[in-house]
Amino acid sequence: MNDVLERLRLLRAGDAPTHGGRVLSYVYDSGLDELDELADAAARLARPLNGLDPTVFPSIAAMERDVIGFARRMLHGGASVTGTVTSGGTESCLLAVKTARDLWRRSHAEPGAVVRPRLVAPATAHAAFIKAAQLFDLDFDAVPCSADGVVAAADVISRMGDDVALVVVSAPNYPTGALDPITEVAAAASARGISCHVDSCFGGFVLPWWPVPAAWDFRVPGVTSISADLHKFGYAPKGVSVLLQRGRRRHRAQFFATTAWAGYPVVNPTLLGSRSASPLAAAWAITQHLGVDGYRALTESIHRVAQEIREAVERIPGLRVIGDPTGPAIALGADPGVPDSQRVDPHHLADAMVRYGWKIQHQPGLTQSDGVRIAHSAHLTLTPVLERRVTEFVDALAAASGDVRGRAPSDPRALLAALRVLGYGEGGRVPGPSAAWRLLRLAGAGSVSAEQPMATLMALIERLPRPVAEALLTELLARMSEP
Ligand SMILES: Cc1ncc(COP(=O)(O)O)c(C=O)c1O
């Protein structure tokens, strides 16, 4: 048995560090050791349960009541707001879309007519909504944003029509950290009878204590649902989020219930059937332990980190914070106001930061339907633990910027030309598994690791026809786990 665990320890040694703040995406370290211990103990207590049936395991319903109640208070939902604990942000978003689509179908059912409803969202909305639209058969209508990832309320509102089942706004969005114009959009949606979801998967457990310029939660009339992830700034281990719905009718529309088979009645508010209660138990324990004051203190720490990093970036020539983020996400981009020779390319910067022991996240640029481009950037998720070494971080940022200043962004022109010749250009073929694997190796991306420079691969992804880029990335991920 020890031998098995030793092998797992060895495997884990190859992972990026989950604690200490050196990885500025994916992980959310509060810096409080006791939270990990508490979460482990709670998860272990709940391990044998099956979240499928709270009538058999009423502790599950009790913990859910507490977690949903806590989130509802933080997000200013009144007694009419109820909700569900889900397995994560993507599941919360999927369920918000499914619910809105089902309600839309009920009120727009025309016998014989087949109309695909639309989901309207700024281009900065999380990809989970693209996934939801694909899974639940809606057209995803991306509203173009400014180059800084800011969407104009009027642009979202002008897309609203009878075929729109749901409008999504973010608080804040992940790519640039901007807070969408929630009040204006929700009011317009409400006037037209359209559901309006606020995705605060990222910010839901931070913004309640952050100086936010405008209301963004259930205080805003017209907001019909909100998602908030406990496994992000709720500081719970992965596998837990909440979806709150305004009104029982809406919440009940989220459920799947059937008696039309030979076994036990199946009644699920979530996508899974049998599910672990451990993430719920861990989140329950952490929310009980931290309470409002605990979250406030952790948020204040993140706020100080954000201020310090923003001030430091202002002092680094050629680098800038994109837009004016609200909350714990910051995107760094090259400063277009200085000559090329002075610019800091964010993807070369992200590669260089690895040499200083820090991992910031490459985000490819996005050319939107109106031609406006949101430039490629480096994303930082700021966590409380970073406060301990923020000086070290900003020093590394300055030093790594110095290393790459003036270096032109990666240009995969030769590779792109080769791919075009092979028939994978615009309007061309989409590679199958074997061809995609050959192309990846041709691009030098047959394997990726936390240390490997990513600037070239990202530049390629940005410029390839989308179906080709998606096929390559699918292949890359699929090969990693192939036995
Ligand atoms: C705004 C936003 N929505 C949704 C998600 C999806 O969450 P998850 O990765 O937990 O599925 C994320 C993840 O970063 C996010 O930032």
Ligand as a Chemical Component Dictionary entry (heavy atoms), coordinates in Angstrom:
data_LIG
# 
_chem_comp.id                   LIG 
_chem_comp.type                 NON-POLYMER 
_chem_comp.pdbx_formal_charge   0 
_chem_comp.three_letter_code    LIG 
# 
loop_
_chem_comp_atom.comp_id 
_chem_comp_atom.atom_id 
_chem_comp_atom.alt_atom_id 
_chem_comp_atom.type_symbol 
_chem_comp_atom.charge 
_chem_comp_atom.model_Cartn_x 
_chem_comp_atom.model_Cartn_y 
_chem_comp_atom.model_Cartn_z 
_chem_comp_atom.pdbx_ordinal 
LIG C1 C1 C 0 -16.080 33.528 -15.094 1  
LIG C2 C2 C 0 -15.953 32.026 -15.124 2  
LIG N1 N1 N 0 -17.027 31.277 -15.420 3  
LIG C3 C3 C 0 -16.965 29.928 -15.463 4  
LIG C4 C4 C 0 -15.788 29.271 -15.210 5  
LIG C5 C5 C 0 -15.742 27.762 -15.312 6  
LIG O1 O1 O 0 -15.457 27.210 -14.073 7  
LIG P1 P1 P 0 -14.898 25.730 -13.872 8  
LIG O2 O2 O 0 -13.498 25.716 -14.406 9  
LIG O3 O3 O 0 -14.984 25.551 -12.400 10 
LIG O4 O4 O 0 -15.773 24.777 -14.595 11 
LIG C6 C6 C 0 -14.646 30.019 -14.893 12 
LIG C7 C7 C 0 -13.349 29.366 -14.650 13 
LIG O5 O5 O 0 -12.319 29.989 -14.539 14 
LIG C8 C8 C 0 -14.727 31.435 -14.839 15 
LIG O6 O6 O 0 -13.664 32.203 -14.556 16 
# 
loop_
_chem_comp_bond.comp_id 
_chem_comp_bond.atom_id_1 
_chem_comp_bond.atom_id_2 
_chem_comp_bond.value_order 
_chem_comp_bond.pdbx_ordinal 
LIG C1 C2 SING 1  
LIG C2 N1 SING 2  
LIG C2 C8 DOUB 3  
LIG N1 C3 DOUB 4  
LIG C3 C4 SING 5  
LIG C4 C5 SING 6  
LIG C4 C6 DOUB 7  
LIG C5 O1 SING 8  
LIG O1 P1 SING 9  
LIG P1 O2 DOUB 10 
LIG P1 O3 SING 11 
LIG P1 O4 SING 12 
LIG C6 C7 SING 13 
LIG C6 C8 SING 14 
LIG C7 O5 DOUB 15 
LIG C8 O6 SING 16 
# 
